[in-house]
Amino acid sequence: MYEFAIPRRMLQTAQQMAEEMGELNNSIRQGEGNVYGFLGEMVFAKITGGEQDNTYDWDVVMPDGATVDVKSKCVTSEPRPHYECSVASIGTNQICDYYAFVRVLKDHTVAWYLGVMGKKEFLRRATFMEAGVWKDPSNGWSPTIDCYNIEISDLHMDENDPASLPPLT
């Protein structure tokens, strides 16, 4: 996990982008999560040297051309390795090479880049959680939309080089 202090200018840019975008379809947190989503994308791009390229299918293009869909979440505390990251089932239709996961503190001051996983590997290893049916036995959480979950500890990240992405498998 890599902690990143969010500069004020980055927050202002994210707020402006969120305002211009309006409500994001198929988001687990409708509308209100846009600022956190853009902050997550910007943090990931800054840490890895990728370029933000907000399309339907991906959010960041890496220097080698790999595409990354960044999944961001607003949180009230520092993430722990056993916490889980989610991808909405509808989001698995997006054409990208990787999923990256970022958590942003609710007050917008800090973000944590949690790691990355190739999309195919993620779909092989993640747990499918059906909305209204599945309940996480570890914390009682039940998804409001179908999604796939994986623990933070299962994600890939080289602590010495958070910019490196694992080979696609």
C-alpha positions in Angstrom: 0.0 0.0 0.0 1.3 3.4 -0.9 0.1 6.5 0.9 -0.2 9.8 -1.0 -0.9 13.3 0.4 -3.4 15.0 -1.9 -2.3 18.5 -2.9 -5.0 21.2 -2.8 -4.7 21.9 -6.5 -5.4 18.2 -7.3 -8.5 18.3 -5.2 -9.7 21.5 -7.0 -9.1 19.8 -10.4 -11.0 16.7 -9.3 -13.9 18.8 -8.1 -14.1 20.7 -11.3 -14.0 17.5 -13.4 -16.7 16.0 -11.2 -18.9 19.0 -11.7 -18.5 18.9 -15.4 -19.2 15.2 -15.6 -22.4 15.1 -13.5 -23.8 11.8 -12.2 -21.7 8.7 -13.2 -23.8 5.7 -14.5 -23.2 2.3 -13.0 -21.2 3.6 -10.1 -21.6 1.9 -6.7 -21.9 5.4 -5.2 -24.0 7.4 -7.6 -23.0 11.1 -8.2 -21.3 11.9 -4.9 -18.4 9.6 -5.6 -17.2 11.4 -8.7 -14.7 13.6 -6.8 -13.2 10.5 -5.2 -13.1 8.7 -8.5 -11.2 11.5 -10.2 -8.9 11.8 -7.2 -8.1 8.1 -7.4 -7.4 8.4 -11.1 -5.1 11.3 -10.6 -3.3 9.7 -7.7 -2.7 6.5 -9.6 -1.5 8.4 -12.7 0.9 10.5 -10.6 2.4 7.5 -8.7 2.8 5.4 -11.8 3.6 7.9 -14.5 0.5 7.0 -16.5 -1.6 9.6 -18.3 -5.2 10.2 -17.3 -7.4 9.4 -20.3 -10.9 9.2 -19.1 -12.8 6.9 -21.5 -15.7 4.5 -20.9 -13.3 1.6 -20.9 -10.3 2.9 -19.0 -9.1 5.8 -16.9 -5.3 5.8 -17.3 -2.9 4.8 -20.1 0.5 3.7 -19.0 3.7 4.7 -20.8 3.8 1.2 -22.5 0.2 1.6 -23.7 -1.4 -0.7 -21.1 -4.9 0.6 -20.1 -6.0 0.8 -16.5 -9.5 1.2 -15.0 -9.0 2.8 -11.6 -11.5 1.8 -8.9 -11.7 4.4 -6.2 -13.6 4.4 -2.9 -14.2 7.0 -0.2 -13.2 5.8 3.3 -13.1 7.1 6.8 -9.9 5.3 7.9 -6.7 3.8 6.6 -7.4 0.6 4.7 -6.2 -2.8 6.1 -4.9 -5.7 4.1 -8.0 -7.8 4.8 -10.4 -5.1 3.5 -11.9 -5.8 0.0 -11.9 -4.0 -3.3 -14.9 -4.2 -5.6 -15.6 -4.0 -9.3 -19.3 -3.7 -10.3 -20.4 -6.6 -12.5 -21.4 -4.2 -15.2 -17.9 -2.7 -15.1 -16.4 -6.0 -16.2 -17.6 -5.2 -19.7 -15.1 -2.4 -19.9 -12.1 -3.1 -22.2 -9.0 -2.5 -20.1 -5.8 -4.4 -19.3 -5.8 -3.8 -15.5 -7.8 -2.7 -12.5 -6.1 -0.5 -10.0 -7.6 0.3 -6.6 -7.3 3.5 -4.6 -9.0 4.6 -1.4 -9.5 8.3 -0.7 -10.0 9.6 2.8 -13.4 11.3 3.1 -11.8 14.7 3.9 -9.8 14.5 0.6 -6.4 14.9 2.3 -4.9 11.4 1.8 -5.2 8.6 -0.7 -3.9 5.0 -0.6 -2.9 3.2 -3.8 -3.6 -0.4 -2.8 -2.4 -2.3 -5.8 -3.3 -3.5 -9.3 -4.3 -6.7 -11.0 -4.7 -7.7 -14.6 -8.4 -7.8 -15.5 -8.4 -11.5 -16.5 -6.6 -12.5 -13.3 -9.0 -10.4 -11.2 -12.0 -12.1 -12.7 -10.5 -15.6 -12.1 -9.6 -14.8 -8.5 -12.4 -12.5 -7.3 -15.5 -13.6 -5.5 -18.8 -12.8 -7.2 -21.3 -11.2 -4.9 -25.0 -11.1 -6.0 -26.9 -8.0 -4.9 -29.6 -8.8 -2.3 -28.5 -12.4 -2.0 -24.8 -12.4 -0.9 -23.7 -11.1 2.5 -20.1 -10.9 3.5 -19.6 -13.1 6.6 -16.5 -11.1 7.7 -18.3 -7.7 8.0 -22.0 -8.1 7.2 -21.8 -6.0 4.1 -24.3 -6.8 1.3 -23.8 -5.3 -2.2 -26.5 -3.1 -3.7 -25.4 -4.1 -7.2 -23.8 -7.3 -8.4 -20.0 -7.1 -8.0 -16.7 -8.9 -7.7 -14.5 -8.6 -4.6 -11.0 -9.3 -3.8 -8.9 -8.7 -0.6 -6.3 -5.9 -0.7 -3.7 -8.4 0.3 -4.2 -10.3 -3.0 -3.4 -7.2 -5.1 0.0 -6.7 -6.7 2.3 -3.9 -5.9 6.0 -3.6 -5.5 6.5 -1.4 -2.4 9.9 -0.3 -3.8 8.5 0.6 -7.2 4.7 1.3 -7.0 4.8 2.4 -10.6 5.5 -1.2 -11.9 2.6 -3.3 -13.1 2.7 -7.1 -13.0 2.7 -9.1 -16.2 -0.7 -9.8 -17.6 -1.8 -13.4 -17.0 
